[in-house]
Amino acid sequence: MTSNSVPTSQRDALRKAIAERGAATEAVRVARDSADRSAEQVRTAERTLAAFGDVDNAILRHRAASFKNAAQGGPKPSLALPDDLLKKERGRDEAASAVAAVRVAHGSLVGELAEAQAALRKAERKVSELAGQVLVAETTEQGGALTDIWNSLWATIDMLNALRASLRIQLPREVVRTLQSFEAMDHRMFAGGRNDQLARAAEHWRSYHAALCESADATQPGLNNESISSAVINRVA
């Protein structure tokens, strides 16, 4: 069976699923690139924040010095900060805010990447399932042919066994060996343990044998059995 035997709708569905998988793959690539760039942004922001050092401790030491100086008779203490510390404090605060923001952004992008990966896995499963359906459609006819061959094989075996059993006919030795080898593989189940096909075949051979005993020109009688075709009869006669 060729792929042309597969319904167009199944091929179209598979084609669409493959296209969706391609789009999902690209979405994962884009999401991963964004997440990677965001991770680098986090590292950069954290390095920038770290570069400010311990600004709070520097501010604390400056103000403590003001209070100490006042206690030693100097001017009234002040919480005011010099320009350099003010600049560092503002820079530090901005850097800390940037770190917080970029971490939130990174978390969001990582979540989007996870969603894209889940969508890709789903798309891949769909492609696999639809490809399997195409395979089944392509092999249905082959499977049916195999079943017919299998049934025909056992019909032939039953015909030959019926000939041996019903008339004690001595078949060629190689044929007997073949039949005996199949006996171990005969796991067929019959209602009531009776193989009706074998029984009909035995009756067929007895009738044919009786006819031949009356006339050398006798021909095989018909066999009304769907499981044993005329082709099988002709093959073993």
C-alpha positions in Angstrom: 0.0 0.0 0.0 1.4 3.4 -0.9 1.0 6.7 0.9 -1.4 7.7 -1.9 -3.9 5.3 -0.3 -4.0 7.4 2.9 -7.0 9.7 3.1 -6.0 13.2 2.2 -7.5 14.5 5.4 -5.0 12.5 7.5 -2.1 13.7 5.4 -3.4 17.3 5.7 -3.8 17.0 9.4 -0.2 15.6 9.8 1.1 18.4 7.5 -0.6 21.0 9.7 0.7 19.4 12.9 4.2 19.5 11.5 3.9 23.2 10.7 2.5 23.9 14.2 5.5 22.0 15.6 7.8 24.1 13.6 6.2 27.3 14.9 6.4 25.9 18.4 10.1 25.1 18.0 10.7 28.7 16.8 8.7 30.0 19.8 11.0 28.0 22.1 14.1 29.4 20.4 12.9 33.0 20.7 11.8 32.4 24.4 15.1 30.8 25.3 17.1 33.6 23.7 15.0 36.2 25.6 15.5 34.3 28.8 19.3 34.0 28.2 19.5 37.8 27.5 17.5 38.5 30.6 19.8 36.3 32.7 22.7 38.3 31.5 20.8 41.5 32.4 20.4 40.2 35.9 24.1 39.4 36.2 25.0 42.9 34.9 22.6 44.7 37.3 23.9 42.7 40.2 27.5 43.6 39.3 26.5 47.2 39.1 24.8 47.1 42.5 27.8 45.3 44.0 30.1 48.0 42.7 28.6 50.5 45.1 29.9 48.6 48.1 28.4 49.2 51.5 26.9 52.6 51.0 24.7 52.3 54.1 27.7 51.7 56.3 29.5 54.7 54.8 26.5 56.9 55.5 26.2 55.6 59.0 29.9 56.3 59.7 29.6 59.9 58.3 26.6 60.7 60.5 28.2 59.0 63.5 31.2 61.2 63.1 28.9 64.3 63.0 27.4 63.2 66.3 30.7 62.4 67.9 32.1 65.8 66.8 29.1 67.5 68.4 29.6 65.5 71.6 33.2 66.7 71.7 32.1 70.4 71.6 31.7 70.8 67.9 28.8 72.1 65.9 25.3 70.7 66.2 25.1 67.2 64.6 23.5 67.0 61.1 22.0 64.1 59.1 22.9 66.0 55.9 25.1 64.1 53.5 27.9 65.3 51.3 27.4 65.3 47.6 29.5 62.2 47.0 27.5 60.1 49.5 24.3 61.5 48.1 25.3 60.5 44.6 26.3 57.0 45.8 23.1 56.6 47.7 21.0 57.6 44.7 23.0 55.4 42.4 22.8 52.4 44.8 19.0 52.8 45.1 18.6 53.0 41.4 20.9 49.9 40.9 18.9 48.0 43.6 15.6 49.0 41.9 17.1 47.8 38.6 18.1 44.5 40.1 14.6 43.9 41.5 13.0 44.9 38.2 15.2 42.7 36.0 14.8 39.7 38.3 11.0 40.0 37.9 11.4 40.4 34.2 13.7 37.3 34.1 11.2 35.3 36.1 8.5 36.2 33.7 10.6 35.2 30.7 11.6 31.9 32.3 7.9 31.2 32.8 7.2 32.0 29.1 10.0 29.7 28.1 8.5 26.9 30.2 5.1 27.5 28.6 6.7 27.5 25.1 8.5 24.2 25.9 5.3 22.6 27.1 3.5 23.7 23.9 6.4 22.2 21.9 6.1 18.9 23.7 2.3 18.9 23.0 3.0 19.7 19.3 5.5 16.9 19.1 3.1 14.4 20.7 0.4 15.5 18.2 2.8 15.0 15.2 3.7 11.5 16.5 0.1 10.5 17.0 -0.9 11.7 13.6 2.1 10.1 12.0 1.0 6.8 13.7 -2.5 7.2 12.2 -1.0 7.6 8.8 1.1 4.4 9.3 -2.0 2.5 10.4 -3.9 3.7 7.4 -1.1 2.7 5.1 -0.8 -0.8 6.7 -4.5 -1.6 7.1 -4.7 -3.2 3.7 -1.5 -5.1 4.3 -2.8 -6.3 7.6 -6.0 -7.5 6.0 -3.9 -9.4 3.3 -1.9 -11.0 6.1 -5.0 -12.1 7.8 -6.3 -13.7 4.6 -3.0 -15.4 4.1 -3.1 -16.7 7.7 -6.6 -18.0 7.3 -5.8 -19.6 4.0 -2.7 -21.3 5.5 -4.8 -22.9 8.2 -7.5 -23.8 5.8 -4.9 -25.7 3.7 -3.5 -27.4 6.9 -7.0 -28.5 7.9 -7.7 -29.8 4.4 -4.5 -31.9 4.4 -5.0 -33.1 8.0 -8.6 -34.0 7.1 -7.4 -36.0 4.2 -4.9 -37.9 6.4 -7.4 -38.5 9.2 -10.5 -39.4 7.2 -9.0 -41.8 4.6 -5.7 -42.7 6.2 -4.0 -41.3 3.1 -0.2 -41.4 3.3 1.0 -37.9 2.2 4.5 -37.3 1.1 6.9 -37.4 4.1 8.0 -33.7 3.7 4.3 -32.7 3.7 3.7 -34.7 6.9 6.7 -33.1 8.6 5.4 -29.7 7.7 2.0 -30.5 9.1 3.4 -31.9 12.3 5.5 -28.7 12.8 2.4 -26.6 12.6 0.6 -28.7 15.2 2.7 -27.1 18.0 1.7 -23.7 16.7 -2.1 -24.4 16.5 -3.5 -22.2 19.2 -6.9 -21.6 17.6 -9.9 -21.7 19.8 -13.1 -23.5 18.6 -16.5 -23.4 20.1 -17.1 -26.6 22.0 -13.6 -27.7 21.1 -14.8 -28.7 17.6 -13.0 -27.6 14.4 -16.0 -27.4 12.0 -13.7 -26.5 9.2 -11.7 -29.7 9.7 -14.9 -31.8 9.9 -16.3 -30.3 6.7 -13.0 -31.0 5.0 -13.1 -34.6 6.1 -16.6 -35.0 4.7 -15.4 -33.4 1.5 -12.6 -35.9 1.1 -14.8 -38.9 1.9 -17.4 -37.8 -0.7 -14.7 -37.2 -3.3 -13.1 -40.6 -2.5 -16.5 -42.3 -2.8 -17.1 -40.6 -6.1 -13.6 -41.7 -7.4 -14.4 -45.3 -6.4 -17.4 -45.2 -8.7 -15.8 -43.4 -11.6 -12.2 -42.4 -12.5 -13.7 -39.3 -14.2 -15.3 -38.0 -11.0 -14.5 -34.4 -10.0 -14.4 -32.8 -6.6 -17.7 -32.0 -5.1 -18.3 -28.4 -4.0 -17.5 -27.4 -0.4 -19.9 -24.9 1.2 -17.4 -23.3 3.6 -16.3 -19.7 3.6 -13.2 -20.6 5.5 -12.0 -23.2 2.9 -12.1 -21.6 -0.6 -12.1 -23.5 -3.9 -8.5 -22.2 -4.4 -7.4 -24.1 -1.3 -9.2 -27.3 -2.5 -7.5 -27.1 -5.8 -4.2 -26.5 -4.2 -4.3 -29.6 -2.1 -6.1 -31.9 -4.5 
